Amino acid sequence: MNNELTVIIPTKDRKRFLYRWMSYANKIKFPFKLFIADGGKNNEMYDYFSTTKSYPNIDYEYVKYPYDESYNIFLLKIVNALKQVTTPYVALTNDDDFYFPGGLEMSLEFLKSNPDYSSCRGSIGAFHPVRSSKLIDHNDTYSDNINYLLNEPSSSIIDETALGRMKYHFSHYALTFYDVHRTEELLFAYKETVDLNIKNIFLVELLTSFLTVYSGKVKRLNNLFLFRQERPIDSSSRDFYLEHGDSFNQMLSDSWSDDINNFFNKIASVISSEDSIDHNVAIKEVKKYYRKKAARGIIKCLSYEINVNKKYRSRIWIAIKSIVKRFDHNEILKNNYNSLLKRPSYKVYNKNIKESKINDSDLYNLLDFLSNPPSNGIEQVNG
Protein backbone atom coordinates (compact mmCIF):
# COMPACT_ATOMS: atom_id res chain seq x y z
CA MET A 1 0.00 0.00 0.00
CA ASN A 2 1.32 3.43 -1.02
CA ASN A 3 0.90 5.93 1.83
CA GLU A 4 1.80 9.04 -0.19
CA LEU A 5 -1.41 9.48 -2.22
CA THR A 6 -5.11 9.54 -1.37
CA VAL A 7 -7.89 9.36 -3.96
CA ILE A 8 -11.08 11.20 -2.93
CA ILE A 9 -14.36 9.95 -4.40
CA PRO A 10 -17.23 12.43 -3.89
CA THR A 11 -20.58 10.68 -4.31
CA LYS A 12 -24.27 11.44 -3.98
CA ASP A 13 -27.14 8.97 -4.35
CA ARG A 14 -25.45 6.86 -7.02
CA LYS A 15 -24.99 3.54 -5.26
CA ARG A 16 -24.54 1.52 -8.42
CA PHE A 17 -21.49 3.56 -9.47
CA LEU A 18 -19.82 3.61 -6.06
CA TYR A 19 -20.32 -0.11 -5.54
CA ARG A 20 -18.82 -0.69 -8.98
CA TRP A 21 -15.82 1.53 -8.21
CA MET A 22 -15.12 -0.24 -4.94
CA SER A 23 -15.49 -3.70 -6.48
CA TYR A 24 -13.01 -2.70 -9.18
CA ALA A 25 -10.57 -1.32 -6.59
CA ASN A 26 -10.87 -4.45 -4.49
CA LYS A 27 -10.36 -6.75 -7.47
CA ILE A 28 -7.15 -5.07 -8.64
CA LYS A 29 -5.95 -4.38 -5.06
CA PHE A 30 -5.90 -0.63 -5.62
CA PRO A 31 -2.58 0.45 -4.09
CA PHE A 32 -3.54 3.93 -2.81
CA LYS A 33 -5.73 5.19 0.03
CA LEU A 34 -9.37 5.93 -0.77
CA PHE A 35 -11.59 8.52 0.89
CA ILE A 36 -15.31 8.31 0.09
CA ALA A 37 -17.15 11.60 0.69
CA ASP A 38 -20.85 10.75 0.61
CA GLY A 39 -23.33 13.63 0.33
CA GLY A 40 -26.34 11.41 -0.28
CA LYS A 41 -29.84 11.98 1.02
CA ASN A 42 -30.04 9.03 3.42
CA ASN A 43 -27.82 6.69 5.43
CA GLU A 44 -28.28 3.58 3.31
CA MET A 45 -24.71 3.59 2.03
CA TYR A 46 -23.37 4.48 5.47
CA ASP A 47 -24.98 1.36 6.92
CA TYR A 48 -23.39 -0.76 4.19
CA PHE A 49 -19.88 0.68 4.40
CA SER A 50 -19.77 0.74 8.20
CA THR A 51 -20.64 -2.96 8.56
CA THR A 52 -19.44 -4.79 5.44
CA LYS A 53 -16.15 -6.61 4.99
CA SER A 54 -16.61 -6.87 1.24
CA TYR A 55 -13.45 -4.95 0.32
CA PRO A 56 -10.56 -6.53 2.22
CA ASN A 57 -7.96 -5.68 -0.44
CA ILE A 58 -8.14 -1.87 -0.19
CA ASP A 59 -7.49 0.83 2.39
CA TYR A 60 -10.53 3.12 2.46
CA GLU A 61 -12.32 5.55 4.74
CA TYR A 62 -16.00 6.38 4.36
CA VAL A 63 -17.50 9.62 5.72
CA LYS A 64 -21.19 10.56 5.56
CA TYR A 65 -21.65 14.30 5.00
CA PRO A 66 -24.77 16.48 5.08
CA TYR A 67 -26.96 16.20 1.99
CA ASP A 68 -25.49 17.95 -1.09
CA GLU A 69 -28.54 20.15 -1.46
CA SER A 70 -26.59 22.85 -3.27
CA TYR A 71 -23.35 23.12 -5.16
CA ASN A 72 -21.84 25.24 -2.39
CA ILE A 73 -22.53 22.47 0.13
CA PHE A 74 -20.82 20.05 -2.24
CA LEU A 75 -17.74 22.31 -2.36
CA LEU A 76 -17.70 22.53 1.43
CA LYS A 77 -17.67 18.73 1.46
CA ILE A 78 -14.62 18.70 -0.82
CA VAL A 79 -12.80 21.19 1.41
CA ASN A 80 -13.55 19.11 4.50
CA ALA A 81 -12.45 15.91 2.77
CA LEU A 82 -9.17 17.53 1.73
CA LYS A 83 -8.60 18.56 5.33
CA GLN A 84 -8.97 14.91 6.38
CA VAL A 85 -6.32 13.72 3.93
CA THR A 86 -3.05 12.81 5.67
CA THR A 87 -0.99 12.03 2.57
CA PRO A 88 1.14 14.72 0.85
CA TYR A 89 -0.54 14.06 -2.51
CA VAL A 90 -4.19 13.76 -3.48
CA ALA A 91 -6.41 13.14 -6.51
CA LEU A 92 -10.14 13.67 -7.05
CA THR A 93 -12.37 11.52 -9.20
CA ASN A 94 -16.06 10.92 -9.89
CA ASP A 95 -17.73 7.70 -8.84
CA ASP A 96 -18.32 6.68 -12.48
CA ASP A 97 -14.72 7.21 -13.63
CA PHE A 98 -11.69 4.98 -13.15
CA TYR A 99 -8.03 5.66 -12.46
CA PHE A 100 -5.32 3.38 -13.78
CA PRO A 101 -2.93 2.60 -10.89
CA GLY A 102 0.11 2.69 -13.16
CA GLY A 103 -0.81 6.17 -14.37
CA LEU A 104 -1.30 7.45 -10.84
CA GLU A 105 2.08 6.01 -9.81
CA MET A 106 3.91 7.74 -12.68
CA SER A 107 2.28 11.10 -11.89
CA LEU A 108 3.08 10.73 -8.20
CA GLU A 109 6.72 9.95 -8.90
CA PHE A 110 7.00 12.92 -11.27
CA LEU A 111 5.68 15.37 -8.67
CA LYS A 112 7.98 13.98 -6.00
CA SER A 113 10.97 14.66 -8.27
CA ASN A 114 9.81 18.07 -9.56
CA PRO A 115 8.85 20.50 -6.77
CA ASP A 116 8.14 23.35 -9.23
CA TYR A 117 5.13 21.44 -10.63
CA SER A 118 1.75 21.67 -8.93
CA SER A 119 -0.05 18.80 -10.69
CA CYS A 120 0.47 15.96 -13.10
CA ARG A 121 -1.53 13.40 -15.06
CA GLY A 122 -1.45 11.30 -18.18
CA SER A 123 -4.02 10.77 -20.91
CA ILE A 124 -7.76 10.65 -20.18
CA GLY A 125 -9.90 8.29 -22.22
CA ALA A 126 -13.63 7.64 -22.33
CA PHE A 127 -15.74 4.49 -22.28
CA HIS A 128 -19.38 3.63 -22.78
CA PRO A 129 -21.10 0.38 -21.78
CA VAL A 130 -23.33 -0.42 -24.75
CA ARG A 131 -26.74 -1.64 -23.66
CA SER A 132 -26.61 -5.42 -23.52
CA SER A 133 -29.42 -7.97 -23.46
CA LYS A 134 -27.20 -10.35 -21.49
CA LEU A 135 -26.58 -7.82 -18.72
CA ILE A 136 -29.81 -5.81 -18.89
CA ASP A 137 -30.15 -5.76 -15.08
CA HIS A 138 -26.95 -3.75 -14.80
CA ASN A 139 -28.29 -0.74 -16.67
CA ASP A 140 -25.39 1.63 -17.55
CA THR A 141 -22.72 0.07 -15.32
CA TYR A 142 -21.65 -3.16 -17.05
CA SER A 143 -21.83 -4.58 -20.54
CA ASP A 144 -20.28 -7.34 -22.63
CA ASN A 145 -19.71 -4.67 -25.28
CA ILE A 146 -17.56 -1.80 -23.98
CA ASN A 147 -16.78 0.97 -26.47
CA TYR A 148 -13.92 3.28 -25.64
CA LEU A 149 -11.81 6.14 -26.90
CA LEU A 150 -8.13 6.74 -26.14
CA ASN A 151 -7.17 10.42 -26.30
CA GLU A 152 -3.83 12.02 -26.95
CA PRO A 153 -2.43 13.77 -23.85
CA SER A 154 -2.82 17.54 -23.64
CA SER A 155 0.16 19.91 -23.43
CA SER A 156 2.23 20.57 -20.34
CA ILE A 157 2.32 24.12 -18.93
CA ILE A 158 5.92 25.02 -18.26
CA ASP A 159 6.14 28.83 -18.17
CA GLU A 160 8.14 30.11 -15.21
CA THR A 161 5.67 32.92 -14.40
CA ALA A 162 2.10 32.64 -13.14
CA LEU A 163 0.96 35.13 -15.80
CA GLY A 164 2.59 33.10 -18.56
CA ARG A 165 1.00 29.91 -17.31
CA MET A 166 -2.39 31.64 -17.13
CA LYS A 167 -2.13 32.81 -20.74
CA TYR A 168 -1.16 29.36 -21.97
CA HIS A 169 -3.93 27.67 -19.98
CA PHE A 170 -6.57 29.93 -21.50
CA SER A 171 -5.28 29.15 -25.00
CA HIS A 172 -4.85 25.39 -24.44
CA TYR A 173 -7.36 24.70 -21.69
CA ALA A 174 -7.35 21.16 -20.34
CA LEU A 175 -9.08 20.02 -17.17
CA THR A 176 -6.89 19.68 -14.06
CA PHE A 177 -9.64 18.27 -11.81
CA TYR A 178 -8.38 14.69 -12.14
CA ASP A 179 -4.66 15.49 -11.77
CA VAL A 180 -2.49 14.27 -8.94
CA HIS A 181 -1.99 17.38 -6.78
CA ARG A 182 -0.01 18.42 -3.77
CA THR A 183 -2.63 18.25 -1.03
CA GLU A 184 -2.04 21.68 0.47
CA GLU A 185 -2.25 23.35 -2.95
CA LEU A 186 -5.52 21.69 -3.92
CA LEU A 187 -6.97 22.55 -0.49
CA PHE A 188 -5.99 26.19 -1.10
CA ALA A 189 -7.75 26.17 -4.50
CA TYR A 190 -11.02 24.84 -3.09
CA LYS A 191 -10.99 27.02 0.02
CA GLU A 192 -10.57 30.12 -2.14
CA THR A 193 -13.38 28.94 -4.41
CA VAL A 194 -15.76 28.32 -1.49
CA ASP A 195 -15.05 31.78 -0.09
CA LEU A 196 -16.13 33.39 -3.38
CA ASN A 197 -19.44 31.46 -3.42
CA ILE A 198 -19.49 31.18 -7.22
CA LYS A 199 -22.82 29.82 -8.45
CA ASN A 200 -21.82 28.58 -11.91
CA ILE A 201 -20.35 25.07 -11.60
CA PHE A 202 -18.37 25.33 -14.84
CA LEU A 203 -16.78 28.57 -13.65
CA VAL A 204 -15.91 26.80 -10.40
CA GLU A 205 -14.10 24.17 -12.45
CA LEU A 206 -12.28 26.92 -14.32
CA LEU A 207 -11.27 28.72 -11.12
CA THR A 208 -9.89 25.66 -9.31
CA SER A 209 -8.01 24.77 -12.48
CA PHE A 210 -6.42 28.22 -12.78
CA LEU A 211 -5.51 28.25 -9.09
CA THR A 212 -3.69 24.97 -9.73
CA VAL A 213 -1.85 26.55 -12.65
CA TYR A 214 -1.00 29.57 -10.48
CA SER A 215 0.57 27.27 -7.86
CA GLY A 216 3.09 25.79 -10.30
CA LYS A 217 3.76 24.16 -13.63
CA VAL A 218 1.52 21.37 -14.91
CA LYS A 219 2.87 18.15 -16.41
CA ARG A 220 1.16 15.92 -18.97
CA LEU A 221 2.57 12.43 -19.38
CA ASN A 222 2.03 10.12 -22.33
CA ASN A 223 0.44 7.21 -20.48
CA LEU A 224 -2.98 5.84 -19.60
CA PHE A 225 -4.25 7.69 -16.56
CA LEU A 226 -8.04 7.73 -16.32
CA PHE A 227 -11.17 6.50 -18.09
CA ARG A 228 -14.34 8.61 -17.85
CA GLN A 229 -17.78 7.15 -18.47
CA GLU A 230 -19.60 8.89 -21.29
CA ARG A 231 -23.27 9.80 -21.09
CA PRO A 232 -24.19 8.44 -17.65
CA ILE A 233 -27.91 8.61 -16.93
CA ASP A 234 -27.43 11.10 -14.10
CA SER A 235 -24.68 13.70 -13.51
CA SER A 236 -24.51 17.09 -11.80
CA SER A 237 -22.98 18.86 -14.82
CA ARG A 238 -25.70 17.48 -17.10
CA ASP A 239 -28.40 18.58 -14.65
CA PHE A 240 -26.90 22.08 -14.45
CA TYR A 241 -26.72 22.32 -18.24
CA LEU A 242 -30.34 21.23 -18.62
CA GLU A 243 -31.49 23.80 -16.04
CA HIS A 244 -29.36 26.77 -17.11
CA GLY A 245 -28.69 26.16 -20.79
CA ASP A 246 -25.45 26.37 -22.78
CA SER A 247 -22.46 28.53 -21.82
CA PHE A 248 -23.82 31.56 -23.67
CA ASN A 249 -27.19 31.30 -21.95
CA GLN A 250 -25.48 30.95 -18.57
CA MET A 251 -23.88 34.34 -19.10
CA LEU A 252 -27.38 35.86 -18.99
CA SER A 253 -28.13 34.57 -15.49
CA ASP A 254 -28.58 36.95 -12.55
CA SER A 255 -25.48 35.65 -10.74
CA TRP A 256 -23.11 35.71 -13.73
CA SER A 257 -21.84 39.28 -13.26
CA ASP A 258 -20.77 38.62 -9.67
CA ASP A 259 -19.37 35.20 -10.54
CA ILE A 260 -17.20 36.33 -13.44
CA ASN A 261 -15.89 39.44 -11.66
CA ASN A 262 -15.00 37.36 -8.61
CA PHE A 263 -13.18 35.00 -10.96
CA PHE A 264 -11.26 37.84 -12.63
CA ASN A 265 -10.28 39.44 -9.33
CA LYS A 266 -9.12 36.22 -7.71
CA ILE A 267 -6.96 35.11 -10.63
CA ALA A 268 -5.52 38.61 -11.03
CA SER A 269 -4.84 38.81 -7.29
CA VAL A 270 -2.77 35.60 -7.11
CA ILE A 271 -0.90 36.44 -10.31
CA SER A 272 -0.14 39.94 -9.04
CA SER A 273 1.20 38.51 -5.80
CA GLU A 274 3.22 35.70 -7.41
CA ASP A 275 4.79 37.77 -10.21
CA SER A 276 4.99 41.11 -8.35
CA ILE A 277 3.03 43.00 -10.97
CA ASP A 278 0.32 45.62 -10.63
CA HIS A 279 -3.16 44.20 -9.97
CA ASN A 280 -4.72 46.34 -12.72
CA VAL A 281 -2.20 45.04 -15.23
CA ALA A 282 -2.93 41.46 -14.17
CA ILE A 283 -6.70 41.81 -14.36
CA LYS A 284 -6.47 43.40 -17.81
CA GLU A 285 -4.52 40.37 -19.04
CA VAL A 286 -6.91 37.90 -17.40
CA LYS A 287 -9.91 39.55 -19.08
CA LYS A 288 -8.13 39.69 -22.43
CA TYR A 289 -7.35 35.98 -22.49
CA TYR A 290 -10.68 34.97 -20.99
CA ARG A 291 -12.35 36.90 -23.82
CA LYS A 292 -10.50 34.79 -26.37
CA LYS A 293 -11.61 31.58 -24.71
CA ALA A 294 -15.19 32.75 -24.21
CA ALA A 295 -15.45 33.85 -27.84
CA ARG A 296 -14.87 30.31 -29.05
CA GLY A 297 -17.58 29.02 -26.72
CA ILE A 298 -20.08 31.65 -27.78
CA ILE A 299 -19.42 30.99 -31.46
CA LYS A 300 -20.00 27.27 -30.91
CA CYS A 301 -23.32 28.01 -29.19
CA LEU A 302 -24.43 30.31 -32.00
CA SER A 303 -23.35 27.81 -34.64
CA TYR A 304 -25.89 25.36 -33.25
CA GLU A 305 -28.58 28.02 -33.61
CA ILE A 306 -27.63 28.50 -37.24
CA ASN A 307 -28.15 24.84 -37.98
CA VAL A 308 -31.39 24.58 -36.03
CA ASN A 309 -33.20 27.82 -36.78
CA LYS A 310 -33.26 28.28 -40.56
CA LYS A 311 -35.51 31.32 -40.39
CA TYR A 312 -32.82 33.45 -38.76
CA ARG A 313 -29.79 31.68 -40.18
CA SER A 314 -28.63 34.50 -42.48
CA ARG A 315 -29.03 37.15 -39.77
CA ILE A 316 -27.11 35.15 -37.19
CA TRP A 317 -24.41 34.33 -39.75
CA ILE A 318 -23.86 38.02 -40.50
CA ALA A 319 -23.84 38.88 -36.80
CA ILE A 320 -21.23 36.24 -35.98
CA LYS A 321 -19.02 37.36 -38.86
CA SER A 322 -19.18 40.89 -37.52
CA ILE A 323 -18.32 39.76 -34.01
CA VAL A 324 -15.43 37.54 -35.04
CA LYS A 325 -13.82 40.18 -37.24
CA ARG A 326 -13.54 42.42 -34.20
CA PHE A 327 -11.14 39.98 -32.54
CA ASP A 328 -8.04 41.44 -34.13
CA HIS A 329 -5.89 40.03 -31.33
CA ASN A 330 -6.99 36.49 -32.16
CA GLU A 331 -5.82 35.52 -35.65
CA ILE A 332 -7.21 32.01 -35.35
CA LEU A 333 -10.73 33.30 -34.92
CA LYS A 334 -10.31 36.12 -37.42
CA ASN A 335 -9.01 33.98 -40.26
CA ASN A 336 -10.97 30.80 -39.71
CA TYR A 337 -14.46 31.82 -38.71
CA ASN A 338 -16.04 29.87 -41.59
CA SER A 339 -14.73 26.56 -40.22
CA LEU A 340 -15.73 27.54 -36.71
CA LEU A 341 -19.30 28.14 -37.82
CA LYS A 342 -19.78 24.61 -39.02
CA ARG A 343 -21.67 22.22 -36.79
CA PRO A 344 -19.02 20.39 -34.76
CA SER A 345 -18.40 16.87 -35.94
CA TYR A 346 -17.25 14.26 -33.48
CA LYS A 347 -15.22 11.32 -34.69
CA VAL A 348 -16.07 8.30 -32.61
CA TYR A 349 -13.22 5.83 -32.32
CA ASN A 350 -15.09 2.88 -30.86
CA LYS A 351 -13.02 -0.18 -30.11
CA ASN A 352 -14.38 -3.43 -28.82
CA ILE A 353 -12.28 -5.10 -26.15
CA LYS A 354 -11.59 -8.06 -28.44
CA GLU A 355 -10.29 -5.79 -31.21
CA SER A 356 -7.95 -3.78 -29.03
CA LYS A 357 -4.24 -3.95 -29.86
CA ILE A 358 -3.11 -1.93 -26.87
CA ASN A 359 -0.75 -3.83 -24.61
CA ASP A 360 -1.52 -2.39 -21.22
CA SER A 361 -2.50 -4.58 -18.28
CA ASP A 362 -4.33 -1.75 -16.47
CA LEU A 363 -6.58 -1.22 -19.50
CA TYR A 364 -7.27 -4.92 -19.97
CA ASN A 365 -8.07 -5.34 -16.29
CA LEU A 366 -10.61 -2.51 -16.38
CA LEU A 367 -12.30 -3.62 -19.61
CA ASP A 368 -12.49 -7.18 -18.34
CA PHE A 369 -14.03 -5.98 -15.08
CA LEU A 370 -16.63 -3.84 -16.88
CA SER A 371 -17.60 -6.83 -19.01
CA ASN A 372 -18.04 -9.23 -16.08
CA PRO A 373 -20.16 -7.98 -13.17
CA PRO A 374 -19.24 -9.27 -9.70
CA SER A 375 -21.31 -12.28 -8.68
CA ASN A 376 -22.47 -10.83 -5.35
CA GLY A 377 -25.23 -8.86 -7.12
CA ILE A 378 -24.79 -5.67 -5.10
CA GLU A 379 -24.18 -3.58 -8.25
CA GLN A 380 -27.63 -4.45 -9.56
CA VAL A 381 -29.14 -2.03 -7.05
CA ASN A 382 -30.27 1.13 -8.83
CA GLY A 383 -29.87 4.55 -7.26
C-alpha positions in Angstrom: 0.0 0.0 0.0 1.3 3.4 -1.0 0.9 5.9 1.8 1.8 9.0 -0.2 -1.4 9.5 -2.2 -5.1 9.5 -1.4 -7.9 9.4 -4.0 -11.1 11.2 -2.9 -14.4 10.0 -4.4 -17.2 12.4 -3.9 -20.6 10.7 -4.3 -24.3 11.4 -4.0 -27.1 9.0 -4.3 -25.4 6.9 -7.0 -25.0 3.5 -5.3 -24.5 1.5 -8.4 -21.5 3.6 -9.5 -19.8 3.6 -6.1 -20.3 -0.1 -5.5 -18.8 -0.7 -9.0 -15.8 1.5 -8.2 -15.1 -0.2 -4.9 -15.5 -3.7 -6.5 -13.0 -2.7 -9.2 -10.6 -1.3 -6.6 -10.9 -4.5 -4.5 -10.4 -6.7 -7.5 -7.1 -5.1 -8.6 -5.9 -4.4 -5.1 -5.9 -0.6 -5.6 -2.6 0.4 -4.1 -3.5 3.9 -2.8 -5.7 5.2 0.0 -9.4 5.9 -0.8 -11.6 8.5 0.9 -15.3 8.3 0.1 -17.1 11.6 0.7 -20.9 10.8 0.6 -23.3 13.6 0.3 -26.3 11.4 -0.3 -29.8 12.0 1.0 -30.0 9.0 3.4 -27.8 6.7 5.4 -28.3 3.6 3.3 -24.7 3.6 2.0 -23.4 4.5 5.5 -25.0 1.4 6.9 -23.4 -0.8 4.2 -19.9 0.7 4.4 -19.8 0.7 8.2 -20.6 -3.0 8.6 -19.4 -4.8 5.4 -16.2 -6.6 5.0 -16.6 -6.9 1.2 -13.5 -4.9 0.3 -10.6 -6.5 2.2 -8.0 -5.7 -0.4 -8.1 -1.9 -0.2 -7.5 0.8 2.4 -10.5 3.1 2.5 -12.3 5.6 4.7 -16.0 6.4 4.4 -17.5 9.6 5.7 -21.2 10.6 5.6 -21.6 14.3 5.0 -24.8 16.5 5.1 -27.0 16.2 2.0 -25.5 18.0 -1.1 -28.5 20.2 -1.5 -26.6 22.9 -3.3 -23.3 23.1 -5.2 -21.8 25.2 -2.4 -22.5 22.5 0.1 -20.8 20.1 -2.2 -17.7 22.3 -2.4 -17.7 22.5 1.4 -17.7 18.7 1.5 -14.6 18.7 -0.8 -12.8 21.2 1.4 -13.5 19.1 4.5 -12.5 15.9 2.8 -9.2 17.5 1.7 -8.6 18.6 5.3 -9.0 14.9 6.4 -6.3 13.7 3.9 -3.1 12.8 5.7 -1.0 12.0 2.6 1.1 14.7 0.8 -0.5 14.1 -2.5 -4.2 13.8 -3.5 -6.4 13.1 -6.5 -10.1 13.7 -7.0 -12.4 11.5 -9.2 -16.1 10.9 -9.9 -17.7 7.7 -8.8 -18.3 6.7 -12.5 -14.7 7.2 -13.6 -11.7 5.0 -13.1 -8.0 5.7 -12.5 -5.3 3.4 -13.8 -2.9 2.6 -10.9 0.1 2.7 -13.2 -0.8 6.2 -14.4 -1.3 7.4 -10.8 2.1 6.0 -9.8 3.9 7.7 -12.7 2.3 11.1 -11.9 3.1 10.7 -8.2 6.7 10.0 -8.9 7.0 12.9 -11.3 5.7 15.4 -8.7 8.0 14.0 -6.0 11.0 14.7 -8.3 9.8 18.1 -9.6 8.8 20.5 -6.8 8.1 23.4 -9.2 5.1 21.4 -10.6 1.7 21.7 -8.9 0.0 18.8 -10.7 0.5 16.0 -13.1 -1.5 13.4 -15.1 -1.4 11.3 -18.2 -4.0 10.8 -20.9 -7.8 10.7 -20.2 -9.9 8.3 -22.2 -13.6 7.6 -22.3 -15.7 4.5 -22.3 -19.4 3.6 -22.8 -21.1 0.4 -21.8 -23.3 -0.4 -24.8 -26.7 -1.6 -23.7 -26.6 -5.4 -23.5 -29.4 -8.0 -23.5 -27.2 -10.3 -21.5 -26.6 -7.8 -18.7 -29.8 -5.8 -18.9 -30.1 -5.8 -15.1 -26.9 -3.7 -14.8 -28.3 -0.7 -16.7 -25.4 1.6 -17.6 -22.7 0.1 -15.3 -21.6 -3.2 -17.1 -21.8 -4.6 -20.5 -20.3 -7.3 -22.6 -19.7 -4.7 -25.3 -17.6 -1.8 -24.0 -16.8 1.0 -26.5 -13.9 3.3 -25.6 -11.8 6.1 -26.9 -8.1 6.7 -26.1 -7.2 10.4 -26.3 -3.8 12.0 -26.9 -2.4 13.8 -23.9 -2.8 17.5 -23.6 0.2 19.9 -23.4 2.2 20.6 -20.3 2.3 24.1 -18.9 5.9 25.0 -18.3 6.1 28.8 -18.2 8.1 30.1 -15.2 5.7 32.9 -14.4 2.1 32.6 -13.1 1.0 35.1 -15.8 2.6 33.1 -18.6 1.0 29.9 -17.3 -2.4 31.6 -17.1 -2.1 32.8 -20.7 -1.2 29.4 -22.0 -3.9 27.7 -20.0 -6.6 29.9 -21.5 -5.3 29.2 -25.0 -4.8 25.4 -24.4 -7.4 24.7 -21.7 -7.4 21.2 -20.3 -9.1 20.0 -17.2 -6.9 19.7 -14.1 -9.6 18.3 -11.8 -8.4 14.7 -12.1 -4.7 15.5 -11.8 -2.5 14.3 -8.9 -2.0 17.4 -6.8 0.0 18.4 -3.8 -2.6 18.2 -1.0 -2.0 21.7 0.5 -2.3 23.4 -2.9 -5.5 21.7 -3.9 -7.0 22.6 -0.5 -6.0 26.2 -1.1 -7.8 26.2 -4.5 -11.0 24.8 -3.1 -11.0 27.0 0.0 -10.6 30.1 -2.1 -13.4 28.9 -4.4 -15.8 28.3 -1.5 -15.1 31.8 -0.1 -16.1 33.4 -3.4 -19.4 31.5 -3.4 -19.5 31.2 -7.2 -22.8 29.8 -8.5 -21.8 28.6 -11.9 -20.4 25.1 -11.6 -18.4 25.3 -14.8 -16.8 28.6 -13.7 -15.9 26.8 -10.4 -14.1 24.2 -12.4 -12.3 26.9 -14.3 -11.3 28.7 -11.1 -9.9 25.7 -9.3 -8.0 24.8 -12.5 -6.4 28.2 -12.8 -5.5 28.3 -9.1 -3.7 25.0 -9.7 -1.8 26.6 -12.6 -1.0 29.6 -10.5 0.6 27.3 -7.9 3.1 25.8 -10.3 3.8 24.2 -13.6 1.5 21.4 -14.9 2.9 18.2 -16.4 1.2 15.9 -19.0 2.6 12.4 -19.4 2.0 10.1 -22.3 0.4 7.2 -20.5 -3.0 5.8 -19.6 -4.2 7.7 -16.6 -8.0 7.7 -16.3 -11.2 6.5 -18.1 -14.3 8.6 -17.8 -17.8 7.1 -18.5 -19.6 8.9 -21.3 -23.3 9.8 -21.1 -24.2 8.4 -17.7 -27.9 8.6 -16.9 -27.4 11.1 -14.1 -24.7 13.7 -13.5 -24.5 17.1 -11.8 -23.0 18.9 -14.8 -25.7 17.5 -17.1 -28.4 18.6 -14.7 -26.9 22.1 -14.5 -26.7 22.3 -18.2 -30.3 21.2 -18.6 -31.5 23.8 -16.0 -29.4 26.8 -17.1 -28.7 26.2 -20.8 -25.4 26.4 -22.8 -22.5 28.5 -21.8 -23.8 31.6 -23.7 -27.2 31.3 -22.0 -25.5 30.9 -18.6 -23.9 34.3 -19.1 -27.4 35.9 -19.0 -28.1 34.6 -15.5 -28.6 36.9 -12.5 -25.5 35.7 -10.7 -23.1 35.7 -13.7 -21.8 39.3 -13.3 -20.8 38.6 -9.7 -19.4 35.2 -10.5 -17.2 36.3 -13.4 -15.9 39.4 -11.7 -15.0 37.4 -8.6 -13.2 35.0 -11.0 -11.3 37.8 -12.6 -10.3 39.4 -9.3 -9.1 36.2 -7.7 -7.0 35.1 -10.6 -5.5 38.6 -11.0 -4.8 38.8 -7.3 -2.8 35.6 -7.1 -0.9 36.4 -10.3 -0.1 39.9 -9.0 1.2 38.5 -5.8 3.2 35.7 -7.4 4.8 37.8 -10.2 5.0 41.1 -8.3 3.0 43.0 -11.0 0.3 45.6 -10.6 -3.2 44.2 -10.0 -4.7 46.3 -12.7 -2.2 45.0 -15.2 -2.9 41.5 -14.2 -6.7 41.8 -14.4 -6.5 43.4 -17.8 -4.5 40.4 -19.0 -6.9 37.9 -17.4 -9.9 39.5 -19.1 -8.1 39.7 -22.4 -7.4 36.0 -22.5 -10.7 35.0 -21.0 -12.3 36.9 -23.8 -10.5 34.8 -26.4 -11.6 31.6 -24.7 -15.2 32.8 -24.2 -15.5 33.8 -27.8 -14.9 30.3 -29.0 -17.6 29.0 -26.7 -20.1 31.7 -27.8 -19.4 31.0 -31.5 -20.0 27.3 -30.9 -23.3 28.0 -29.2 -24.4 30.3 -32.0 -23.3 27.8 -34.6 -25.9 25.4 -33.3 -28.6 28.0 -33.6 -27.6 28.5 -37.2 -28.2 24.8 -38.0 -31.4 24.6 -36.0 -33.2 27.8 -36.8 -33.3 28.3 -40.6 -35.5 31.3 -40.4 -32.8 33.5 -38.8 -29.8 31.7 -40.2 -28.6 34.5 -42.5 -29.0 37.2 -39.8 -27.1 35.1 -37.2 -24.4 34.3 -39.7 -23.9 38.0 -40.5 -23.8 38.9 -36.8 -21.2 36.2 -36.0 -19.0 37.4 -38.9 -19.2 40.9 -37.5 -18.3 39.8 -34.0 -15.4 37.5 -35.0 -13.8 40.2 -37.2 -13.5 42.4 -34.2 -11.1 40.0 -32.5 -8.0 41.4 -34.1 -5.9 40.0 -31.3 -7.0 36.5 -32.2 -5.8 35.5 -35.7 -7.2 32.0 -35.3 -10.7 33.3 -34.9 -10.3 36.1 -37.4 -9.0 34.0 -40.3 -11.0 30.8 -39.7 -14.5 31.8 -38.7 -16.0 29.9 -41.6 -14.7 26.6 -40.2 -15.7 27.5 -36.7 -19.3 28.1 -37.8 -19.8 24.6 -39.0 -21.7 22.2 -36.8 -19.0 20.4 -34.8 -18.4 16.9 -35.9 -17.2 14.3 -33.5 -15.2 11.3 -34.7 -16.1 8.3 -32.6 -13.2 5.8 -32.3 -15.1 2.9 -30.9 -13.0 -0.2 -30.1 -14.4 -3.4 -28.8 -12.3 -5.1 -26.1 -11.6 -8.1 -28.4 -10.3 -5.8 -31.2 -7.9 -3.8 -29.0 -4.2 -4.0 -29.9 -3.1 -1.9 -26.9 -0.8 -3.8 -24.6 -1.5 -2.4 -21.2 -2.5 -4.6 -18.3 -4.3 -1.7 -16.5 -6.6 -1.2 -19.5 -7.3 -4.9 -20.0 -8.1 -5.3 -16.3 -10.6 -2.5 -16.4 -12.3 -3.6 -19.6 -12.5 -7.2 -18.3 -14.0 -6.0 -15.1 -16.6 -3.8 -16.9 -17.6 -6.8 -19.0 -18.0 -9.2 -16.1 -20.2 -8.0 -13.2 -19.2 -9.3 -9.7 -21.3 -12.3 -8.7 -22.5 -10.8 -5.3 -25.2 -8.9 -7.1 -24.8 -5.7 -5.1 -24.2 -3.6 -8.2 -27.6 -4.4 -9.6 -29.1 -2.0 -7.1 -30.3 1.1 -8.8 -29.9 4.5 -7.3 
